[in-house]
Amino acid sequence: MRRIAKVSVEGLFGFVDHTVEFRSDEPTIVLAPNGAGKTHVLRLTAAALSLDAHTLLRTQYRTFSVHLTDGRVLELERSIQESGEAQLTIRASAQGQRLRPLTLGQEELDNADNLPPEVRQVGANRYMDDRTGRVFTSAEMERRYRVKLNLLRSRLEGFPEIAAICEKPRPIFIDTWRLDARADDTGMLGDWGRTPTPTRSGSAAASRIRAYLENLREEIAEARRSSIRSTQSADVSFAARALAAANLRISESKLHDRYDRTVERYEALTRNGLAVGEAPIPFPDSTTPTVRRILSVFLDDWDQRLKPLMPVNEKLQTLRDILDSKLAPSGKRTAISARGGLEFYSATGRRLLVSRLSSGEQHLVALFTLLLFAAKPGSLVLIDEPEISLHAAWKHAFLSDISRVADINNLQVVLATHSAGIVNGRWDLTEELELKVDLEEEEQQEASADDEDDLDV
C-alpha cells in the first residue's frame, strides 16, 4: 500500500522552503505560524498525487517533491517562461535514476479547458454551472461538456512511472471549514464522487452528508447480500458436512466457548441492525458426541454467515461511538434504520433530519462518515484546521477519534492545525514549520511575480 514518507517544497510564495516528514502508522500534525504555508503544503501534496494541473501551475513555488516509503520520488518543477506563462515539469525517480519528464504549460492548459461561458472553476477539481448552481468534478465536466480538463492524467500512458506513483486511491484534501458548505468550493479532492446540489429541503451540507450516508447504506446492503449468499450455500451443503463430521471428537467446553463468541458477534451486529436470520439456538444444558458434532457444523454456518457483516459493523460502531459521545450532552443519539440508514433522534425521541443538526454536529457527521464509508482504504487524508466548528472537548478527542478511524480504514492522516487542543499532549506527532524570511530575496521575488496568478495564503 502506498505511503508517503515526506514532502519538500522550495520557493513557496517565492521565498519559503519546507520539508515535512509524514508518519505511516500514526497521524502527522503540522504546526506553523500564520502565513508559513502549511495549507499550501497540504494542498500541493494532494494536487501532486492527483495531478491537479490547475493548482500545480497557479500556486507559486519552484520545486515540490513527494517521497514514498519505497524510495520512489515524484518531482515537480514550476518555472516562468519568457512569455510570462508558467510551465510545469513532472518526473518520477526510483533508485536514484531520474526518468523522462512530463511537461505542461499554462497556455496549453487554458486552451484545453475551453469552458462554456456559464461554467467557472470554483476550487480544486470543482466547477460550477452558474445557470443551475450545480457543482461538478473535472471528470464530470469532461463527460458533460466534452472538454479536456485533466491533461496530465490523459498523458500518463507514456509515463508509467508517474502513473504508478499517482495511481488510485487519490488523496483526500479536506479544507475543514468548508465541510458545512458555506462556500462553493468544498476544498476536497478524492474518489468519493460528486458534491450534491442543495435542495429545497436542506442545505448543501445536509445534501452532501446524505450522499455519504448513502455510501454507508450501500455498504451495509452489500454485506447483507453477501451474508445471505453464505447462508444459502451453507444450507445446500449442511447434510454432507454433518456426515463428514460424524467421527470428530469435539470438546464440550471448547465448543461452548466458541458458541459464546458467536453469540457475542451476533449481538454486536444486532445493535447496529446488521444481524441476518434468527438468533442462535440456546446451548444445550448437556450434550452427547452426536449433538456436539451437529452443533459444530451449525456454528461453522453461523460464523460464515456473520463474517461478511463484521467489517462494516466495526466501521459503523466506530462512527456511532464517536458521534454518540458528542451528541449525548444535548440528549441526541444515533440509530440504524431497518434499511441500513444512519438516523438521528432528539432527547424526546423525535427523529431529526440531518439539516436540523447543529453546524458542529454536521461537521463531525460529514467528516467521519466520509472517511469511514466513502474514502478508499489506503488513502492519504490531508485535513486543514480540523478545530474549526469543534467544541473544546471535541478538540481534545479529535486525535483519538481520527486515529481510530485511520486504523480501521487503513488511512494515512496528516493534520495542519493551530490548536493545542487538537494536539492534546501528543507533541511527539508534530512537525513544526519555521517561517524564515530573507527580506531582500522576498522583495526581489515579489517584484518579479506581481503578474502571476496565485492562490490566497
N, C-alpha and C positions, 0 to 999 in steps of 0.2 A: 504494500500500500504506500502511495506517495506521501512523503513527509518533507516539510521544509525545514532546513537547518538554520538558515539565516538569510536576510536580505540586506543589501547595501545600496545606498544612493549617494551620488556625488553631484554637487551643483544644484541641489534643490533650492528653488527660488533664486538661483544664481550664485548662492554663497554658503549653503548648508550641506554638510556631509554627515551621514548617519550609517551605522551598522547595527542591526538588531538580531540577536540570537533568538531563535524560536525553539521552544521545548516541544518534544514529541508526545509525551505522556501526561503532562500537566499543562494548565493554561499558562500562557505568557502574558504578563501585564506590562504594557508600555507606559512609562511616565515621562512627561516632558512639560516645560514651560509653555504658556500660550505662544503660538507663533513659531514653535520649533519644528512643526511639520509632522506630528505624529499621525494626524488624519491622512495626510498625503502619503505617508509611508504605507499605511494600510490600503489606501485606495490604489496606489501604484502596484502593490503586490497583487491585489485582485485583478487589476487591469492587465498586468503582465501575464498571469496564468490563464486568463480568459481571452487574451489577445484583443482587448478593447482598444482599437486604434485611436478612437476619439480622445480618450483620456491620456493615452500614451503620447500622442502628438501635441496635445494642448496644455499639458502640465509642463512647467518649466523645470528642467533638470538636465544634466549632461549624460550621466550613466546610471543605470539601475540594474542590479543583478539579483537573481534568486538562486540560492544554493540548496540543492536537495541532499538528503542524508545519504544517498547512494553515490555521491560525488559528482553528479551531473550539475551543470550550471546553465541558467538561461541569462544571457547578457543582452541588455538593451542600451543603445546609444541614440540620443536625440541631438541633432545638430541643426544649425540655421544656415541655409544656403545663401548664395549671393543674391538670389531673388527675394530673400526675406522669408521664404517658406520653410517650415520645419520639415525635417526628414528623419525617419525612424529606421534604425538598423537593428535587427534581431538575429542572434546566432546562439546555437547551443554548443556546449563544450563538454567533453567527457574524457576523463583520464588525462587532463591537460591538453587535449587536442581540440582546437577551435575549428568548428565546421563552417560550411558555406553559409553566408548571411542572407537573410531575407530583408528587403528594403521596401519602404513605402513613404511617399511624400504627401504633405498636406494637400497640395493642389490635386494630386491624383485621388485622394480620399474625398475631397469636396466634390470633384467632378463625378465620382462614382455614386455619391449619396443621391443626387438628383431627386430630392424630396419634393413631394407635391406641395403647393403653396399653403395648403391648410394644415400641414404637419410640421411640427417643430420638435427638436430634441429638448427634453426637459431633465435629462440626467444620464448617468452611465447606463447604457443599454436600455434607455427608456425614451419613447417618442409619444407625443400627444397629438391627436386629431382635434383641432380646435372646434370643428363643427359639432362633434359628438361628445367631446370630453374624454374619450376613451384613450387609454394608455397601452402601448404595445412594446414588446421587446423587439430587438433588431431582427430576430428570426421571423417574428410575426409580420414585421414591416416588409421584409423581403417577399414573403408569400402573398401578402395582401396587396401591396403596391408595385410589385415587380421591380424593386430597386435592389441594388447590391450595397449592403452596409458593412458587412464583416469581411472586408477584403483580405485581411490577414488569414482568417480561417479558410477562406476559399482557396488560398495558395499553398496550403500545408502539404498537398500531395507531393510536392517536390522537396519537402523539408521534413523527413520522418523524425529526425532527432528533436526538432522543435515540437512537432506534433506529439511525440511521446511524453514530453515534459508537460505540455498543455492539454493532455487528454483529460476526459471526464474522470471524476466529478469536478465540475467547475467550482472555483472558490466562491464563498458567500461573503459579501461585504454588507454589513448592517450599520447604517448611519442611524443609530437607535432612536434619536428624537423624531425621526420620520416614520416610526412604526405606527404612530397614531394618525398618519396620513394628513398632516396639516400642510403638506406641500405636495406638488405633483410628483416630484422625484422621490421615489421610495428609497433611493440610495442603496439598493440591494443588487447584487449580482449572484447568479446561481442557476440551477436547473429546475426549480420547482414550478415554473410556469408563469402565466400572465397575471399581472396585478389587476384585480377586478375593477370594474367601473362602479362608482357609487350608485346606489339605488334610492328610490323614494323612501324605502322602509328603513334606511340606515346609512351610516357614513361609509366612506371608502375603507376606513379601518375595519369596521364590522364586516364589510364585504370581503376584505382580504382575509380576516380571521375565519370567516365561513369557508373560504376556499381551502385554507389549511386544514380545517376540521373535516372537510370533505375527503382530503387525503387520509386522515385518521379513519374515517368511516369505511373507506375502501380497503384500507389495510386490514381492518377488523373483518370485513366481509370476506376477503380472500383467505384469511386464516380460518374462518369458519368453514368455507368451502373445502379447504384442504383437510380440515378435521373430519368433515362428513365423508370425503372420499376415503380417508383412512378407515373410518368405521365400516363403510360398505365393503372394502377389501377384506377387513378382518372378519366380517360376518360370513363371507363366502368361504373362507379357509378355516373357520373355527373348528369344525369337526376333525379335519385332517390334523390340525395342530394339537388338538386334545388327545387324539390317538397316539401321536408321536411322543407325547409327554407321559404315556402310560407307565413307563418303567423308571421315571425320575424319582429320586429321593429328595424331598423338599422339607427343610426345617420349618416348623410352625412359627417359631419366634422370628426368624428372618422374614418369613412370608408376612407376618403381622406388621413388622417394621416397614416393609415395602408397601403394604396396604395403607398404613398411616401416612406415608409420604404422598401417595397418590391422592388420598382424600384431602390433604393439605393443599395440593396443587389445584384440585377441583374447587375447593372453597375459595382460593385466591382468584380463580377465574370467575367464579360466581359473583364476587364482589364487584367485578368490572363488567358484568353482563356478557361474559365470554363463554361460559360453560355450555357444552353441547351434550344433549341427552340427559337422562335421569341420573341422580346421584348414585355412586357405587353402593351395592347392597351391603348391609352390615356384616362385619366379620363374624363368623360363627363362634359361639361360646366354646365349642370343641370341634376338632377336625379329625378326619381319617386321611390316610395316604391318598386315597382317590379324590377326596374333597380338596386337598391341598394342590394336587396336580391340576384340577379344573380351575381352582382359584388363581393359580399361577398363570395359566393361559388367559384367564379373564383379565388379570392385571396387565399382561402384555398388551391386550387390546386397549385397555384404558390409557396406558402410557403412550401408545401410538396415537390414540385419539386426541390426547391433550397436548402432545409435543408441538404441533403447528401453532397452537394458541399461546404458548409460553413467551416467545419473544415479543409479540405485540402486547401481551399483558404486562411485561416488565416495563415497556415504554409508557403504557397507559397508566400504570400505577405510579410511576415516577412523575408523570405530568400531574396527576391528581394530588399526589403528596405535596408537590411544590405549590400548586395553586390553592389547595385547601388550607395550607398553613398560612397563606397570605389573606385568604378570604375570611377565615374564621373570626377575626375580631369584629367584622361587620355583620356576622351571622350568616353570610353567604356560604354556599358549598357547591361542589360539582356532583354530577351523577351521570350515569351512562344509560342511554335510552335503549329500548328493545331493538332498535335498528342499528345500534352501534354508534350513536352520536353522543358527543360531549354536551351536556346541558348544565345550566346554572340555575340555582334556586336561592331565593331570599330567605331571611330569618323566619318569615311567616309561611314558608313552603310554596310560595308563588314562583312559577318558572320565569326566569329573566332572559330576555333577548340579549345577545352579545352587545348590542348597541346601548343597552341600559347599564352595562358595567362602567365603572369609572375609567378615566383615561389611563391611570396607572395599572388598573386591572387588565384592561385591554392590551396594554403594552406587554405585560407578562404572558398573557394567553397567546398573543401573536408570536412572541419570541420563542417560547418553549414548544409550542405546537409546531412551528416552523422547523426547529432544529431536531425534534423527535420524529416527526411524521412527514416532512417534506424534504429536508436535506438528505442528500445521498450519503450513505456510510462512507467514511474516508475523506469527507470534505474538509477543506481548510476554511474555518469560520473566523472572520475578522469583524470585531464589534467595536464601534467607536462610541465612547462615553455612555456605557450602559446605565450609569447612575441617574440619567435624566428620567423623570417621572417616577422614580422609585422612592418609597418611604424609607426613612433611615434604617429601620430594622430589616427591610428588604435588601438594602445595600449590603448589610453585613452577611446576609445569607446567600448573596448572589454568586460568589465564587464557589461555594459548596454546591449550589444548585447547578451551575453551568458545568462543573467538574463531573457531577453525577450524570448529566445528560451526555457529555462528551464520551464518557466511558461506555455508556450503553450503545451509542450510535457511532462509535469509533471516529470521533471528530477531533481535529487539531484546532485548538482555540487560541486566539490572540485578542487581548483586550487593550484598548487605549483609554486611559482614564485620568482624571484629576483627583479622584475621590479616595481618601484614606479608608472610607467605609467599605469600598469595593475591595481594596487590598486586604483589609481585615486582619492585619498582622502578618500576612504572607509576603514579607518583603523579599524572601528568597526567590519568589517567582517574578520579580520586577526587572525590567530593563529600562534604564533611565537615559533619555536623550538629552545631550547638552546642546545649548544654543551658543556656539562660539561664532561671533560675527567680526569679520575683518571689514571695518567701515570703509576703507579705501576701495577694497575689492567690491563691496556692496554697491558703492556709488557708481563704479565702472559698469557693473552688471546692470544696474537699473537704467543707466543711460543707454545701454545697447539693447535693452529689452522693452523699451517703452511701448513699442507697437506689437508686442507679442500677445497672443491670446493666452490667458492663464486662468486657472481655477481660483476661487476665493480661498484665502488662507483660513 
